[in-house]
Amino acid sequence: MSKNFVQELQWRGMVHDAMPNTEEHLMEAMRSAYVGFDPTADSLHIGNLVPIMLLAHFQRAGHRPVALVGGATGMIGDPSGKSSERNLLDEKTLRHNQECVRAQLSQFLDFTSGAENEAVMVNNYDWMKEFSFLDFIRDVGKHITVNYMMAKDSVKNRLSGESADGMSFTEFTYQLVQGYDFLHLYQNNDCSLQMGGSDQWGNITTGTELIRRIGGGKGYALTCPLITKSDGSKFGKSEGGNVWLDAKRTSPYKFYQYWLNTSDEDAEKYIKIFTFLNQEEIEALIEVHKEAPHQRALQKKLAEEVTVTVHSEEALENAVKASNILFGKSTGDDLKALDEATFLDVFDGVPQAEVATSEIADGLDMIGALAEKTGFLNSNGEARRALKENSVSVNKEKVTEDFKITKEHLINNRFVLLQRGKRNKFLIKVV
């Protein structure tokens, strides 16, 4: 192989642990490796980006990535650091979620070129659904001792945890089911490597043990560190919960803002993990950032690269325009160009008041708009003073006391943005 996959991951800080000789194994020939994804939602989130990047770098190094959707394992729950079990999904929902996940992975992986190392997607439900319980415990279960399973950190942590519920048999068997996936892919897809987060090491090595005992072969394991934020808060979460890859769940604007708001320390780490920029480009960026940290060169490049990869160039342009509306120079036309979802995201948390459509039919005067009808300013007198100071704008355009708000000024047919100075913003919602 021309490119050393393990070395590529090492300088990016993406290797937590690897079985001996994994690097040599990958340098000998084109190999196949898999990562598992949970299909319990119709979108992945940025917590999934690290394993996605593992597969993407694997394919770029000339190997064949296998994305496994855990249709079977997604039904039972994984004890690795989780405190509760998952809900059972019906097959129709699973298939829908699988297609959504495939579409998102297609932004990173080549599934369609016909190349020798074209990515493959599989669903473990396809080989587990016909596997009877008796067959499983006879053919698989007898090869792994309870002592071996109990020694895994994922099991020990759950059993010694604070949960009064303990651990169900269903969860206890999870590592056997995941281990069997690796054996199945080894035997049917020539897959010799499984990758995942460091919390998956126990499950992955159960798979290598099954390959040794049943398959008479050798499987390899590689894990990456679990991503943390320097302030101790959880990576991938915002005030609204998960940051999703689906634009309908997390708008490209909010997605872009998440990366833009990264701390300096985290940005230096994340740009290596979440972009395809090479080592020279990243080191140059880090130097530029150190010379002028206030310009946030790292954060801007990180946000640009990830937004384009997950969404598109157009989505990035719109996200940047939306950001400029809050933080830079922009016009009323820029405001009107925003779709409603992005507009509401940009002005999330800005105070607002409702005004009846009839109020603007003949034009709403500025004193009413600023004070009497909305309460944006405390009194009519304060509204007059603000207008005389030339500090009031409607949809980013400065106005005087004789200005009237009409239907023509509505953004998305129902919003008007008032401002006093640069900082004080207020939304009128016409109902």
C-alpha positions in Angstrom: 0.0 0.0 0.0 1.3 3.5 -0.8 -0.2 5.3 2.2 0.4 4.3 5.8 -3.0 4.5 7.4 -1.9 4.0 11.0 0.8 6.7 10.7 -1.8 9.1 9.2 -4.1 8.5 12.3 -1.2 8.9 14.7 -0.2 12.4 13.8 -3.9 13.4 13.9 -4.2 12.1 17.5 -6.7 9.4 16.4 -5.1 6.2 17.8 -5.9 5.1 21.3 -5.0 1.5 21.1 -4.2 -1.0 18.3 -3.4 -4.7 18.3 0.2 -5.7 17.7 1.1 -5.9 14.0 -2.0 -4.0 12.8 0.1 -1.4 10.9 2.2 -4.2 9.2 -1.0 -6.1 8.3 -2.4 -3.0 6.6 0.8 -2.3 4.7 0.9 -5.8 3.1 -2.2 -5.5 0.9 -5.6 -3.9 0.5 -7.7 -4.8 3.6 -11.3 -4.4 4.7 -12.2 -2.8 8.0 -15.6 -2.1 9.6 -17.1 0.4 12.0 -20.6 -0.1 13.5 -23.3 2.6 13.5 -26.4 2.7 15.6 -29.6 3.1 13.4 -32.0 4.1 16.1 -32.4 7.6 14.5 -32.7 8.7 10.8 -29.5 10.8 11.2 -26.0 10.5 12.6 -24.7 13.3 14.8 -21.2 14.8 15.2 -20.4 12.2 17.9 -20.3 9.8 15.0 -17.8 11.9 13.0 -14.7 10.2 14.5 -15.6 6.7 13.4 -16.7 8.1 10.0 -13.3 9.8 9.6 -11.6 6.6 10.5 -13.4 4.9 7.6 -12.8 7.9 5.3 -9.0 7.9 6.0 -9.0 4.1 5.6 -10.5 4.4 2.1 -8.1 7.2 1.2 -5.2 5.0 2.2 -6.4 2.5 -0.5 -8.4 0.1 1.7 -12.0 -0.9 1.6 -14.3 0.5 4.3 -17.4 -1.4 5.6 -20.1 0.5 7.3 -22.2 -1.8 9.5 -25.6 -0.6 10.5 -26.5 -2.4 13.8 -30.1 -3.3 13.0 -29.9 -6.3 15.4 -27.6 -4.8 18.0 -29.5 -1.5 17.9 -32.5 -3.4 19.2 -30.8 -4.6 22.4 -28.5 -2.0 23.7 -24.8 -1.8 24.4 -23.5 -1.6 28.0 -20.4 0.5 27.0 -20.9 3.6 29.1 -24.6 3.7 28.6 -27.0 3.5 31.5 -30.2 2.4 29.8 -31.3 0.0 27.1 -32.6 1.0 23.7 -36.1 0.7 22.3 -37.0 -2.1 19.8 -37.4 -0.8 16.3 -39.6 -2.3 13.6 -37.9 -3.4 10.4 -39.4 -0.7 8.2 -38.1 2.0 10.5 -34.7 0.3 10.6 -34.5 0.2 6.8 -35.5 3.9 6.5 -32.9 4.9 9.0 -30.3 2.8 7.2 -30.9 4.6 3.9 -30.6 8.0 5.7 -27.3 7.0 7.3 -26.0 5.7 4.0 -26.8 9.1 2.4 -24.8 10.9 5.1 -21.9 8.5 4.9 -21.8 9.1 1.1 -20.5 12.7 1.9 -17.4 11.0 3.2 -17.1 7.6 1.5 -17.3 6.4 -2.1 -20.0 3.8 -2.4 -20.6 4.1 -6.2 -17.5 4.5 -8.3 -16.9 0.8 -8.9 -13.3 1.1 -7.6 -11.8 -2.0 -6.0 -11.9 -0.3 -2.6 -15.5 1.0 -3.0 -17.3 1.3 0.4 -19.9 -1.3 1.4 -22.8 -1.0 3.8 -24.2 -4.0 5.7 -26.8 -4.5 8.3 -26.3 -7.2 11.0 -30.1 -7.7 11.1 -29.7 -9.5 7.8 -27.7 -12.3 9.2 -29.0 -12.3 12.8 -32.7 -12.4 12.1 -32.7 -16.1 11.0 -30.2 -17.1 13.8 -32.2 -19.0 16.5 -31.3 -18.6 20.1 -30.4 -22.3 20.5 -28.1 -22.1 17.4 -26.4 -19.0 18.7 -25.6 -20.4 22.2 -24.5 -23.7 20.7 -22.4 -22.3 17.8 -21.1 -19.1 19.3 -21.8 -18.9 23.1 -19.8 -22.1 24.0 -16.6 -20.6 22.7 -16.5 -17.6 25.1 -16.4 -18.1 28.9 -18.4 -16.0 31.4 -15.1 -15.3 33.1 -13.8 -13.8 29.8 -17.0 -11.7 29.4 -17.0 -10.5 33.1 -13.4 -9.2 32.8 -14.4 -6.6 30.2 -14.4 -3.0 31.5 -17.7 -2.3 29.8 -19.3 -5.1 31.9 -17.4 -4.4 35.1 -18.3 -0.6 35.0 -22.0 -1.3 34.5 -22.1 -3.9 37.3 -20.3 -1.7 39.8 -22.2 1.4 38.7 -24.7 3.4 40.6 -27.7 2.1 38.7 -29.9 0.0 41.0 -31.2 -1.9 37.9 -28.0 -3.8 37.4 -27.4 -5.2 34.0 -29.8 -7.4 32.0 -28.9 -10.6 30.3 -29.7 -8.9 27.0 -27.0 -6.3 27.5 -24.6 -8.9 28.9 -24.8 -10.8 25.6 -24.1 -7.7 23.5 -20.4 -8.3 23.2 -21.1 -11.8 21.9 -23.5 -10.5 19.2 -21.0 -7.8 18.2 -18.2 -10.3 18.3 -20.2 -12.6 16.0 -20.6 -9.6 13.5 -16.8 -9.4 13.2 -16.6 -13.2 12.7 -19.3 -13.1 10.0 -17.6 -10.2 8.2 -14.3 -11.9 8.4 -15.7 -15.1 6.9 -18.0 -13.4 4.3 -16.5 -10.0 3.5 -12.8 -10.7 4.0 -12.9 -8.1 6.8 -9.8 -8.4 9.1 -10.0 -5.1 11.1 -12.7 -3.6 13.4 -12.4 0.0 14.5 -14.3 2.2 17.0 -14.1 4.4 20.0 -11.9 3.3 23.0 -15.0 2.2 24.9 -15.5 -0.5 22.3 -12.2 -2.3 22.9 -13.8 -5.1 24.9 -16.5 -5.8 22.3 -13.9 -5.6 19.4 -11.5 -8.0 21.1 -14.3 -10.5 21.8 -14.7 -10.5 18.0 -11.0 -11.2 17.4 -11.3 -14.1 20.0 -14.2 -15.6 18.0 -12.2 -15.3 14.8 -9.3 -17.1 16.4 -11.4 -19.9 18.0 -14.1 -20.5 15.4 -12.6 -19.0 12.2 -9.1 -20.2 12.8 -7.8 -16.8 11.7 -6.6 -13.5 13.0 -8.6 -10.3 13.4 -7.2 -6.9 14.3 -8.5 -4.1 16.4 -7.9 -0.3 16.4 -9.6 2.2 18.6 -9.6 6.0 18.7 -9.8 8.2 21.8 -13.2 9.4 23.0 -13.4 13.1 22.1 -13.7 15.5 25.0 -13.9 19.3 25.3 -11.2 21.2 27.2 -13.8 22.7 29.6 -15.1 19.3 30.6 -18.4 19.5 28.8 -19.5 16.8 26.4 -18.4 17.0 22.8 -21.2 17.0 20.3 -23.8 18.6 22.5 -25.2 22.1 22.3 -28.0 23.8 24.3 -30.5 22.1 22.1 -29.0 18.6 22.5 -27.2 16.6 19.9 -25.6 18.4 16.9 -27.0 16.4 14.0 -25.7 15.9 10.5 -29.2 16.2 9.0 -30.0 19.8 8.1 -33.6 19.4 9.1 -32.5 18.5 12.7 -29.6 20.9 13.0 -29.5 23.7 10.5 -26.2 24.3 8.6 -26.1 27.7 10.3 -26.2 26.2 13.8 -23.8 23.4 12.7 -21.3 26.0 11.4 -21.7 28.0 14.6 -20.9 25.0 16.8 -17.5 24.6 15.2 -16.9 28.4 15.1 -17.4 28.6 18.8 -14.7 26.0 19.6 -12.1 27.1 22.1 -8.5 27.6 20.8 -7.3 24.5 22.6 -10.0 22.3 21.1 -9.8 23.8 17.6 -6.1 22.8 17.4 -7.1 19.2 18.3 -10.3 19.1 16.2 -8.8 20.4 13.0 -6.6 17.3 12.8 -9.5 14.9 13.6 -12.4 16.4 11.7 -10.8 17.7 8.4 -8.8 16.2 5.6 -6.3 19.0 5.6 -2.7 17.6 5.5 -0.1 18.0 8.2 1.7 21.0 6.5 -1.5 22.9 6.0 -2.6 22.3 9.6 0.8 23.3 11.1 0.8 26.5 9.0 -2.7 27.3 10.2 -1.7 26.7 13.9 1.2 29.2 13.4 -1.1 31.8 11.9 -3.6 31.4 14.7 -0.9 31.7 17.4 0.3 35.1 15.9 -3.3 36.5 15.9 -5.6 34.3 18.0 -8.3 37.0 18.0 -8.8 36.4 14.3 -9.8 32.8 15.0 -8.2 31.4 11.9 -8.3 27.8 13.2 -12.0 28.0 14.2 -13.0 29.6 10.8 -11.2 27.0 8.8 -12.5 24.1 10.9 -16.1 25.4 10.6 -15.7 25.8 6.9 -14.2 22.4 6.2 -16.6 20.4 8.3 -19.7 22.3 7.0 -18.8 21.8 3.4 -18.1 18.1 3.9 -21.3 17.4 5.8 -23.5 19.8 3.9 -22.2 21.7 0.8 -20.4 24.8 -0.4 -23.8 26.5 -0.8 -24.8 25.7 2.8 -21.5 27.1 4.0 -22.0 30.4 2.1 -25.5 30.7 3.5 -24.2 30.0 7.1 -21.5 32.6 6.7 -24.1 35.2 5.4 -26.3 34.4 8.3 -23.4 34.8 10.8 -22.6 38.2 9.2 -26.2 39.3 9.9 -25.6 39.0 13.6 -21.9 39.9 13.8 -21.0 41.9 10.7 -22.3 44.4 8.1 -25.4 43.3 6.3 -28.5 44.7 4.7 -32.2 44.2 4.6 -31.8 42.2 1.4 -29.5 39.8 3.3 -32.2 39.4 5.9 -34.8 38.7 3.3 -32.6 36.1 1.6 -32.7 33.9 4.8 -35.2 31.0 4.8 -37.5 30.9 7.9 -35.6 28.1 9.7 -32.3 29.9 9.4 -33.8 33.3 10.3 -35.2 31.8 13.5 -31.9 30.1 14.3 -30.0 33.4 13.8 -32.4 35.3 16.1 -32.9 32.5 18.6 -33.3 34.1 22.1 -33.9 37.6 20.8 -37.0 39.0 22.6 -40.1 39.3 20.5 -43.7 40.5 20.6 -46.7 39.6 18.5 -48.6 42.3 16.5 -51.9 41.7 14.6 -51.9 41.8 10.8 -54.5 44.6 11.0 -52.0 46.8 12.9 -49.7 47.0 9.9 -52.4 47.2 7.2 -52.3 51.0 7.1 -48.7 51.1 8.4 -47.5 50.8 12.0 -45.9 54.0 13.2 -42.5 53.8 14.8 -43.5 55.0 18.3 -46.1 52.1 18.4 -43.6 49.6 17.0 -40.9 50.5 19.6 -42.9 51.0 22.7 -46.7 50.9 22.9 -47.4 47.8 20.8 -44.3 45.8 21.6 -42.6 47.0 24.9 -39.2 46.9 23.2 -38.5 50.3 24.7 -40.0 51.4 28.0 -42.0 54.5 26.9 -43.0 56.6 24.0 -40.6 59.3 25.2 -37.7 56.8 25.1 -38.8 55.8 21.6 -38.8 59.4 20.4 -35.3 60.0 21.9 -33.9 56.9 20.2 -35.3 58.0 16.9 -33.9 61.5 17.2 -30.5 60.0 18.1 -30.7 58.1 14.7 -30.0 54.8 16.6 -33.1 52.9 15.4 -33.2 50.6 12.4 -35.9 48.4 10.8 -34.5 45.3 9.0 -31.0 46.8 9.2 -32.0 50.2 7.6 -31.9 53.4 9.7 -35.4 55.0 10.1 -36.9 58.2 11.4 -40.0 58.9 13.4 -42.2 59.4 10.3 -41.4 55.8 9.0 -44.2 53.3 8.9 -43.9 49.5 8.9 -46.1 47.8 6.3 -46.5 44.4 4.7 -43.7 45.2 2.3 -41.2 45.1 5.3 -42.1 41.6 6.4 -39.4 38.9 6.3 -40.8 35.5 5.4 -44.2 37.2 5.4 -44.3 37.6 9.2 -41.2 39.1 10.9 -39.7 42.5 11.3 -36.3 43.1 13.0 -36.0 46.2 15.1 -32.7 47.4 16.5 -31.5 50.2 18.8 -27.8 50.5 18.3 -25.9 47.4 17.3 -26.6 45.3 20.3 -30.3 45.7 21.2 -32.4 43.6 18.9 -36.1 42.8 18.9 -38.4 40.8 16.7 -42.0 41.7 15.8 -44.0 38.7 14.8 -47.1 39.5 12.7 -50.0 37.1 13.4 
